[in-house]
Amino acid sequence: MKLDFRIPNADELFNLNQTEHNALFYEIRETWSVLLRLGDYISSNLKKTECNGEIHDQAVLQGDVSIGEGSIIEPGALIIGPVQIGRNCRIGHGAILRNNVIIGDYCEIGHAVEIKNSLLFNRCKVPHFNYVGDSILGYQVHLGAGAILSNYRLIRGKVNVLLDGKKIKTAMEKFGALVGDRTEIGCNSVLQPGTIIGKDCVLYSNINFGGVLPASRLVKSKNELIVVPREENGD
């Protein structure tokens, strides 16, 4: 898919007022470089092991973890700091948050979700069987069940961003996706490493997408179903 589109700036992808961590975006050239700042930023700003929410006694917290008021950590969740979770979030059973994660306010992280080295703006929903690695999800982004944000090339090397057939170098070995505000990613879809999705997009289920997608686009596939009579013997 070729699209005549430049790589958007951070304020074109995200409402920076919808995260209290917008200092991460100051004086950056490429938006993905925020991911390289996460570790130092959290170490400098994290309120060491401050837990104001409700934590089930069968949840596991390791390292420095900050949990905002009104947030709920369900049984079986594993949080390996440094991790900062905002207010009124739900971290579901079997979820794993690890290695430099910031979760905004009113976010839902559901069953069997893994998030690593990522920033989520306010009101994101990542509810079922998702992987989010080295990525930024904007305000009110929603991932359908089984949607994956892949962050690592199968053929090892630095991740590139594909723009109109050209490769834009990131110098990063791990980089998942930048997903703009209010975008919906359908069930079992995969975003390839180095994907950038604009605001207000919809990707239908089972989409495999890589590259740069402008704002307000809908992506669907043309898979054809073939229905034939079933033979008596199953032949």
C-alpha positions as CSV (number, residue, x, y, z in Angstrom):
1,M,0.0,0.0,0.0
2,K,1.5,3.3,-1.1
3,L,0.3,6.5,0.6
4,D,1.5,10.0,-0.1
5,F,2.0,10.9,3.5
6,R,4.8,12.3,5.7
7,I,5.6,11.1,9.1
8,P,3.4,13.0,11.5
9,N,4.7,15.0,14.5
10,A,3.8,14.1,18.0
11,D,1.1,16.7,18.3
12,E,-0.5,15.5,15.1
13,L,-0.7,12.0,16.5
14,F,-1.6,12.7,20.1
15,N,-3.4,15.3,22.3
16,L,-0.5,15.9,24.6
17,N,-2.9,17.3,27.2
18,Q,-4.2,13.7,27.7
19,T,-1.1,12.5,29.5
20,E,0.6,14.1,32.6
21,H,3.9,12.9,31.1
22,N,4.0,15.3,28.1
23,A,7.4,16.4,29.2
24,L,8.6,13.3,27.4
25,F,7.8,15.0,24.1
26,Y,9.8,18.2,24.7
27,E,12.4,18.9,22.1
28,I,12.2,15.7,20.2
29,R,12.8,15.3,16.5
30,E,11.3,11.9,15.9
31,T,8.3,10.8,18.1
32,W,9.6,7.3,18.5
33,S,12.6,8.6,20.4
34,V,10.3,9.1,23.4
35,L,10.7,5.3,23.9
36,L,14.4,5.8,24.5
37,R,13.6,8.3,27.2
38,L,11.2,6.2,29.2
39,G,13.7,4.5,31.4
40,D,15.5,7.7,32.6
41,Y,12.2,9.6,32.9
42,I,10.5,7.0,35.1
43,S,13.6,6.6,37.3
44,S,13.7,10.4,37.8
45,N,9.9,11.0,38.3
46,L,8.5,7.8,39.8
47,K,7.1,8.0,43.3
48,K,8.9,5.0,44.7
49,T,6.5,2.2,45.5
50,E,3.5,4.4,46.1
51,C,0.3,2.4,45.9
52,N,-2.9,4.3,46.4
53,G,-5.2,1.8,44.7
54,E,-6.7,-1.6,45.5
55,I,-4.2,-4.4,45.1
56,H,-5.3,-8.0,45.4
57,D,-3.1,-10.1,47.7
58,Q,-2.5,-12.6,44.8
59,A,-1.1,-9.9,42.5
60,V,2.7,-9.7,42.3
61,L,4.6,-6.3,42.4
62,Q,8.4,-6.2,42.0
63,G,10.6,-3.2,41.9
64,D,9.4,0.4,41.9
65,V,5.7,0.6,41.2
66,S,3.4,3.6,41.5
67,I,-0.4,3.0,41.4
68,G,-2.8,5.9,41.3
69,E,-5.9,6.4,43.4
70,G,-8.9,4.3,42.5
71,S,-6.9,1.8,40.4
72,I,-7.5,-1.9,40.9
73,I,-4.9,-4.6,40.4
74,E,-6.6,-8.0,40.0
75,P,-5.3,-11.4,41.2
76,G,-2.6,-12.9,39.1
77,A,-1.4,-9.6,37.6
78,L,2.4,-9.3,37.5
79,I,4.0,-5.8,37.6
80,I,7.8,-5.5,37.3
81,G,9.0,-2.0,37.8
82,P,9.7,0.6,37.0
83,V,6.0,1.0,36.2
84,Q,3.7,4.0,36.8
85,I,-0.1,3.4,36.7
86,G,-2.5,6.4,36.7
87,R,-5.8,6.8,38.5
88,N,-8.9,4.7,38.1
89,C,-7.3,2.0,36.0
90,R,-8.0,-1.7,36.0
91,I,-5.1,-4.2,35.6
92,G,-6.7,-7.6,34.9
93,H,-5.9,-11.2,35.8
94,G,-2.8,-12.5,34.1
95,A,-1.7,-9.1,32.8
96,I,2.1,-8.4,32.8
97,L,3.5,-4.9,32.9
98,R,7.3,-4.8,32.8
99,N,10.4,-2.7,32.2
100,N,9.5,1.0,31.9
101,V,5.7,1.3,31.4
102,I,3.5,4.3,32.0
103,I,-0.2,3.8,32.0
104,G,-2.5,6.9,31.9
105,D,-5.7,7.5,33.9
106,Y,-8.9,5.5,33.3
107,C,-7.1,2.8,31.3
108,E,-8.2,-0.9,31.1
109,I,-5.5,-3.5,30.8
110,G,-7.2,-6.9,30.6
111,H,-6.6,-10.6,30.9
112,A,-3.3,-12.0,29.5
113,V,-2.1,-8.7,28.2
114,E,1.6,-8.0,28.2
115,I,3.0,-4.4,28.0
116,K,6.7,-3.6,27.9
117,N,8.6,-0.3,27.6
118,S,5.5,1.6,26.5
119,L,3.5,4.8,27.1
120,L,-0.3,4.7,27.2
121,F,-2.3,8.0,27.2
122,N,-5.5,8.3,29.2
123,R,-8.5,6.1,28.6
124,C,-6.8,3.4,26.5
125,K,-8.4,0.0,26.4
126,V,-6.2,-3.0,25.9
127,P,-8.6,-5.7,27.2
128,H,-7.8,-9.2,26.0
129,F,-4.7,-11.2,24.9
130,N,-2.7,-8.3,23.5
131,Y,1.0,-7.6,23.3
132,V,2.2,-4.0,23.3
133,G,6.0,-3.7,23.0
134,D,8.0,-0.5,22.7
135,S,5.0,1.5,21.6
136,I,2.9,4.6,22.3
137,L,-0.9,4.4,22.4
138,G,-2.8,7.7,22.2
139,Y,-5.9,8.9,23.9
140,Q,-8.8,6.5,23.8
141,V,-7.0,3.9,21.6
142,H,-8.7,0.5,21.7
143,L,-7.1,-2.8,20.8
144,G,-9.5,-5.7,19.9
145,A,-8.9,-9.1,21.4
146,G,-5.6,-10.7,20.2
147,A,-4.3,-7.6,18.5
148,I,-0.5,-7.5,18.6
149,L,2.0,-4.6,18.3
150,S,5.1,-6.4,17.2
151,N,8.4,-4.7,18.1
152,Y,11.2,-6.9,16.8
153,R,12.2,-7.9,13.3
154,L,12.3,-11.6,12.5
155,I,15.4,-10.8,10.3
156,R,17.5,-9.2,13.0
157,G,18.4,-5.5,12.5
158,K,17.3,-2.0,13.2
159,V,13.7,-1.2,12.8
160,N,12.8,1.0,9.8
161,V,9.6,3.0,9.2
162,L,8.3,2.3,5.7
163,L,7.0,5.5,4.0
164,D,5.9,5.4,0.4
165,G,8.3,2.6,-0.4
166,K,11.2,4.2,1.3
167,K,12.9,3.1,4.5
168,I,13.3,5.7,7.3
169,K,15.9,4.6,9.7
170,T,15.1,4.7,13.5
171,A,18.4,3.2,14.9
172,M,16.2,1.2,17.3
173,E,16.4,-2.6,17.6
174,K,13.0,-2.7,19.2
175,F,10.1,-0.4,18.1
176,G,6.5,-1.4,17.9
177,A,4.0,1.3,16.9
178,L,2.8,4.8,17.4
179,V,-1.1,4.7,17.4
180,G,-2.9,8.0,17.2
181,D,-5.8,9.1,19.4
182,R,-9.1,7.3,19.1
183,T,-7.9,4.7,16.7
184,E,-9.4,1.2,16.8
185,I,-7.4,-1.9,16.0
186,G,-9.5,-4.9,15.2
187,C,-9.3,-8.4,16.7
188,N,-6.3,-10.5,15.8
189,S,-4.7,-7.7,13.8
190,V,-0.9,-7.3,13.7
191,L,1.0,-4.1,13.5
192,Q,4.5,-4.7,12.1
193,P,7.6,-3.1,13.8
194,G,7.9,0.6,13.0
195,T,4.2,1.2,12.2
196,I,2.7,4.6,12.6
197,I,-1.1,5.0,12.6
198,G,-2.8,8.4,12.5
199,K,-5.7,9.7,14.6
200,D,-9.2,8.3,14.2
201,C,-8.4,5.3,12.1
202,V,-10.1,1.9,12.1
203,L,-8.4,-1.3,11.2
204,Y,-10.8,-4.2,10.8
205,S,-10.1,-7.7,12.2
206,N,-7.2,-9.9,10.9
207,I,-5.3,-7.0,9.3
208,N,-1.5,-7.3,8.9
209,F,-0.3,-3.7,8.5
210,G,3.1,-2.0,8.4
211,G,4.2,1.5,7.4
212,V,2.5,4.9,7.9
213,L,-1.3,5.3,7.8
214,P,-2.7,8.9,7.6
215,A,-5.4,10.0,10.0
216,S,-9.1,9.1,9.5
217,R,-8.5,6.0,7.4
218,L,-10.3,2.7,7.4
219,V,-8.4,-0.5,6.5
220,K,-10.1,-3.7,5.6
221,S,-9.1,-6.8,3.7
222,K,-10.7,-8.6,0.8
223,N,-10.5,-12.2,2.0
224,E,-12.9,-14.4,0.2
225,L,-14.9,-17.2,1.9
226,I,-15.7,-20.3,-0.1
227,V,-18.7,-22.4,1.1
228,V,-19.3,-25.8,-0.5
229,P,-21.6,-28.7,0.5
230,R,-20.1,-31.1,3.0
231,E,-19.5,-34.6,1.8
232,E,-21.0,-37.5,3.8
233,N,-17.6,-39.0,4.5
234,G,-15.9,-35.7,5.1
235,D,-14.0,-36.0,1.8
